[in-house]
């Protein structure tokens, strides 16, 4: 193993806001171009970037800033817990410094008056057990009896994303109803409410959908174009905007056909796709998590003629591992 390889560190960063594999490729290419980065892989399915880098040349904060500059975000978790044993504000400052030295921690605030610590950290990079170990190594005690720190934070984010897309799809679907009724009436020769054919009514509904539902696509398009690339959001935004602006011109300036229905229905269908995608990602992550749960956390090895139990990460080449019947193989 070379000196360069030994000096490398690895970080896994969960990324929010990717809409397709092109987003993953863009992030991967940008991170790989950073000085000090040895190798980067971005997995769109699990929304995670794995980076091998030289800590003396680049930091995790640099990766976070680069990802955000590209128009995406990094999953940051926050945890609050009570600390027992602090006697003065100097104790709080000492704990803050200790926690900030832990890789993946982005912000720490320790309040001596209420004996409480608030820590923000990169999701998946730090666990509550790591934070607890640092505090206890400093000579203090962590009271986590009232907190559920083992909750699945990734699952919470998935549910939040599904809820968001469901809400946006519901708005777009409801907004599409008048247009679908009007189109059905036109095709089948049925009588429909006259207001559904009114240009100003259609303009009002379409404008609401364009702003509320279309915002996420316009935002993604802005960052994509800003960084010299185009993705699916650019295609969606340009198509719906063209139909919308053409219709606005024929409503207030010219006197021609309008296509407000095109923009609204496209947003409804595309957002339905994003909703199904969010659900599929959640199922994929759950399946991967279950596979990871099958992996053993500890291993029994023979060290100095004695059987000892150690974390699997500490198993070395040449160790004799003992696996008893029914146990997981490390």
N, C-alpha and C positions, 0 to 999 in steps of 0.2 A: 504493500500500500504506500502510495507516494505521500510526501509531506502535504501537498496541495489537497489530496483527498482527505487526509486526516483533519485538516483545518476546516473542512466544509461543515456547515450546519444545514439542517432541513427544517422547513416550516410548511405546515398545511394551512391554507387560508380558504375559508368558505366565502364564495362570491355570490352576491345577490344582483339580479337584474339581467342575467344572460337570457337571451331569447332563442338562440340557435347555435349550432356548432361553429358558425362563422364568428360569433362573439368570443367563444372559447379560443379559437385560433388567433384572433386579434390580441387578446390578453396574453396568450402564450408567447406570441412573437414579440410583443412590447416588453414583457418581463425578461425574455431571453436576451434582449438587446441592452439590458441594463448592465453597467459595469459591476463585476463581482459575482454575477449570476452564472453558475456552472451549468445548470439544467433546470428547465421548467416544463411541467406538464399540467394542462388544464383539462379537467374532466367535466364536460357539459352535463352529463347525466346526473352526477352527484353534486354539481356546482362547487367544485373544489379545485384549488391550485396547489400543486406540490412543487416547492422550490428548494433546490440545493444551491447554497451560496456561501461566499466567504464573508464572515461577519466583520472583518476588518475593513472591507471595501463598501459594503452596503448593509442596510438595516431593514428590519421588518417594517418600520414606519415608512421607509422609502417605497416598499412594495404596496403598502396601503395607499399612499399618495398617488402612485402611478395608476393603480386600479381605479381610484376615484377620478383621476384626470381623464380616464378613458370613458367615464360616464357610468360606471358600475359602483357597487358598494361592497363593503366587507361586513360579514356577519359579526357583530360585537355583542357579547353577552354581559350582563351585569348581575352581580350577586351581592347581597347584604348579609352580614353575619355579626354576631356579638362577640366581643373579645373580653376575656376576664383576666385581671391581673395588672392592668395599667395603673400606675400610681401618679403620673404627671403627663403633661403635654409632650415631654421629651420621649416618653414611651410610644406615644402615637406617631411621632416623627420617625422614630426608629423602625416601627412596623411598616410605615409608608415606604421608607427607603428599601427595606427588605423585600417587600412585595413588588416594587417597581423593578427590581433587578431580575425578577422572574420573567423569562422569555415569553412573549405573547401578551403580557399585561400592558394595557394602554393608558390606564388612569387609576389612581388610588386616592381615596380620601378616608382618613381615620379620624373619627370624632371622639376625643377623650371624654367629653362631658357626658355623652350618652353611651359610651363604650361600644361604638358601632363602626364597622368598616364597610365601605362601598368600593367594590373593585370592578372595573371594566376590562375585559380581555377578549382576545380573538377566539371566536367559537371553535372548539375542537383542538385548540393549541394548549389550553390550560384547563385543568379540572379543579373542582373545589378541594379535592384531596391535596393537590399541589399547594394551594393557598393555605390550607390548614397546616400542612407540614412546615411551611416557612414560618408561620406565626408561632407554632409550637417550638421550633428550633431556636427562636428568639427568646424563649422562656415564658410565653404567655399561653393562655388556654382559649380555645374556640368553643363557644356554645352554639351548637347547631340544632338543638332539640326542637325549635319552633320552625325550622326551615326545611323545605323539601329541595335539597340541592341536587338530588339525583333525577329530577324531572327531565324529560327528554326535551331539551330546548330546541333541537332541530325540528322535532315534530310540532312544537308550538309555532315555529316560523312557517312550516308547511301549511298548517291550518290557517294561519293569518293570510298567506298568499292565496289559498283556495277561497277563503272568505272574500278577499278583495276582488278576485276575478269573478266570483259568483255575483257580487254586488254590481260590478260593471256590466256583466252580461245581462243581468236582470233589467238594468236601466236601458240598455240597448235593445233588448227584446221587447220591452214595453213600448219604447219609442218606435219600434218597427211595425207594431200592430196596425196603426192607422194607414200606413203605406201598403201593407199587405192586403188589407181590406179594400183599399182603393184599387190596387192592381187586380185583385180578384174580380172586382166589379167591372173593371174595364175589359178583362178577358172573357168573362162569362156573361157580360151584359146585364149585370145585376144593379139594382139601385143601392147606392151607398150614401152616407151622410155627406152633404155638400161641403162641409168644412174640411173633410179629408182631401178634397181637390184644391182647396184654397192655397195659393202660393205662399202667403204670409204665415199661414198655419204650419205648412211644411217647413218653411224657413226657421220658424221658432223651434220646432222639434229637432230639426237637423243641427241647429246651432248648439243646442244643449248637449246633444250626443257628441258633436264635434269637440266640444270643450271638455266635458266630463270624462267620456270614454276614450276620446282620442288623445288625451294628454300623455298617457304613458307611451304611446307610439311616437308622438312628436318629440318628446324628451329623448327617447332612445335614438331617434333619427338625427337630432341635433348633435349628440355626442359622436355618432357614427360618422357623419359628414365632417365634423370638426377634426376628426382624426384621419380623414382621407379615405374612408371606406364606406361601403353601402351594405345594408342588411335588409332583412324582411320588413322591418319597421319603416325603412325609407320607402320601400315599394308601397306599403299600405298607406302611409301618410301622403305620398305624392298622388296616388290614385284617388283617394277620398277627397283630398283637397281640390284636385282638379274638378271633380264632379260638383263639389260644394260651391266653389268660386264661380264656375260656369253658371250654376243655377242662381246664385246671388245676382250675377250680372243680368240674367234674364228676368229676374224679379223686380229689380229697382231701376235698371237702365234700359235694357232691351225688352223685347216682347217675344220670347221664344219658349221652347220646352225647358222644363226643369228636371233635374235628376237628383233631387234631395234623397229619394229613396235608395239610390245606389250607395251613397256614402253611409247612410244609417244601417242598411242591411249588411254591408261589408263589415262594419265595425261589430255588429252583433255576431256574425259568423266567425270572424277572427277571434273575438274575445271568448266565444264558446270553445274554440280550439285551444286557447291559452288556459282556460279552466280545465279542460281535459288533460292538457299537458301537465299542469300543476298536480293534478291527482295522480297521474302516471308516475311523476317524479317521486311523489310521496310513497307510492307503492314500491318503487325501485329502491329507494333509500331504506325502507323497512325491510325489504328482502336482504339487502347487503348487511344491514345491522344484525339480522338474525344469523347470517353466516358468520359474522365476526364474533357473535356470542358463543359460537361453537369452539372458538379458539381458547386454549388453556391460558390462564393468566400466570400460573406458577408452574414450576417444574422441580421434581426431586432429583438431585444429582449427588454423586459421591465426591466429596471434597476432603482430602486428607484422611481418607479411610472412613469418613462418617457420612451418613445420609442427611442432607440438608435441603430445605425447601427455599427456592429463590424465585424472583420474577423471571419470566421467560426472556426478558431483554438482557439478563445477566448471564445467560447460558453461553459458554465459550466453546470453540471448536476443540474437540477431544474430550469433552465432558461425557461421563457415563450417566445416562438418564434412566431413572426407574419409573416405569409406568405400570401401575397396578390394574387388575381387572376392573373394567367399567369406567376408568378414568380417561380424560381427554389426553390425546397425544400432543405434547408441546410442539 
